[in-house]
Amino acid sequence: MQPSAANPVDYSLVESLAKNQHRKAYDGVIQYGTAGFRTKADILDHVLFRMGLLTVLRSQVKKAAIGLMITASHNPEADNGVKLVDPNGEMLESSWETIATRLANVQDSQVVSTLQEIIKEQNIDTSYPASVIIGRDTRSSSLPLSQAAVEGVKAMNGNLKDFGVVTTPQLHYVVHCTNTNGAYGVPTVEGYYEKISKAFKTAVGGKKDNDKYIGKVQIDAANGVGALAVKEFKKQLSDVIDIQIYNDGNGQLNHMCGADYVKIQQIPPVNDPLKPLVRSVSIDGDADRIVYYYTDENNKFHLLDGDRIAILVAAHFKELLEKSNLDLQLGLVQTAYANGGSTAYISETLKVPVACVPTGVKHLHHKALEFDIGVYFEANGHGTIVFKDSAVQIIRTAADNPSLSENQRTAAHTLSSIIDVINQTVGDALSDMLLVELILRAKGWDTVAWEKSYRDLPNRQVKVKVQDRNAITTTDAERRCVTPMGLQEKIDEIVAKYPKGRSFVRPSGTEDVVRVYAECDRIEDVEKLAAQVSIAVFELAGGIGTKPVVP
């Protein structure tokens, strides 16, 4: 049913639903952060209903379809969350994060008046036929929460497409395809699989092995929704790559498995087959993060994270651009979490422009759009590659240009094929995995050869529980602490004691903890550095619980 002057929204129905079926169950503030709303699932019903209402208004503002994804990504099973997706498959515009937080936290009796205030403030044409696309992950709480969102969309007379259980990247992909009238791809989950699988087969040319590269990879699917997507890719790509799956949904979601666990703990996930030198992948619960790892003959763990992936991609793209003689600006975007070894290699060896932005994919994505080809990855494995339309056109034209040499056309054709393997809308663990696989195959590398490209500095990430995470404020892309007073000076004093030492702190976007990152030249020192900075945070930022100790 489409909203029109003859079919106005029944605000009495909205008010009734807000006060009765979807009333607030939590008196605290729930904030829209870098990953949307994320908290315990049992207090989110009213938030999902209200976000259903809000997506209709957002659609009417943008005059395009808007996405609503229900997931808590790498969080435990008991949590859940919701993120809104803008028309190009991007994260919600920052100004509307504030609007979303406002609507989520007003009293039940104020929902209608707040909606009307938003309509007036944003000058929204409520007669526009709004369109909302909904998806959810496999958590037991996701279906009832999606039903709350559906009721919100319907109460505002919005058009609705419910794709059911999908990965977060699939939902972003479908939203973008819908708003480009199929120019980016067919706006279905089947279209997603077909586009990426076909492009991968074209790019690799049908060979499974090449030199040290063996076309076999094992995947820890975090017992999440990504397991379903992995199984589909396994079926469609069986003739060009052998994909083995574990933690495929029969265990506890994200428990001792998944990309976040492997990255932070720097150990293999539970149920890992632990075969030496086998190329292994961990994705997170909603399949938008990926890290690679392997164990050597001595059972030592080796992590190849988002920094490694970014550099592998950037180096390959630079080589193809040089071979095709295309004058396109390639750039790489990182956050403060990027390893110092990776940043030095990018700028000093690859000589590719590198930018640093605050944590959060939306910040990396927007900065990457400034380049003709922008590569961005957070160290946690969340990232992708974006191409300007003009760059895509130049590459595709060069691939068929008879005036170029055969080698130039071949390189341009390879680039053209790679473009369609990539899900440019958002970080996509499985699209990224296939991209890494085709690059490793092209180079004839195994993970050992890949890891030798540069040396990571030893690093650690830890959390410090605090009374109020907002006591920590930062600047310089989160690399310097502004408050509390004296903390940055203490961090500088500690870091100066360690060769190639670096540390920064930032408040979590979802819980009352402060995240501490530390790196230095010697592995035997990094735990001490992380602990000493953690103690400073505990003492100066209102730590609670057990005080950290220096090992």
Secondary structure, DSSP 4 states (H G I P E B T S, - for coil): ---BTTB---HHHHHHHHHTTT-----S----BTTBEEEEGGG-HHHHHHHHHHHHHHHHHHTS-EEEEE--TTS-TTEEEEEEE-TTSPBPPHHHHHHHHHHHHS-GGGHHHHHHHHHHHTT--TTS--EEEEEE-S-TTHHHHHHHHHHHHHHTT-EEEEEEE--HHHHHHHHHHHHTTTSSS-SSHHHHHHHHHHHHHHHHTT-S-BTTB-SEEEEE-TTSTHHHHHHHHHHHTTTT-EEEEES-SSS-TTTT-SHHHHHHH-SPPTT----TT--EEEE-TTS--EEEEEE-TT--EEEE-HHHHHHHHHHHHHHHHHHHT----EEEEE-TTS-HHHHHIIIIII---EEE--SSHHHHHHHHTTSSEEEEE-TTS-EEEEE-HHHHHHHHHHHT-TTS-HHHHHHHHHHHHHHHHS-TTS--HHHHHHHHHHHHHHHT--HHHHHTTSPPPPEEEEEEEBS-GGG-EEETTTTEEEESTTHHHHHHHHHTTSTT-EEEEEE-SSSSEEEEEEE-S-HHHHHHHHHHHHHHHHHHTTB-SSPP---
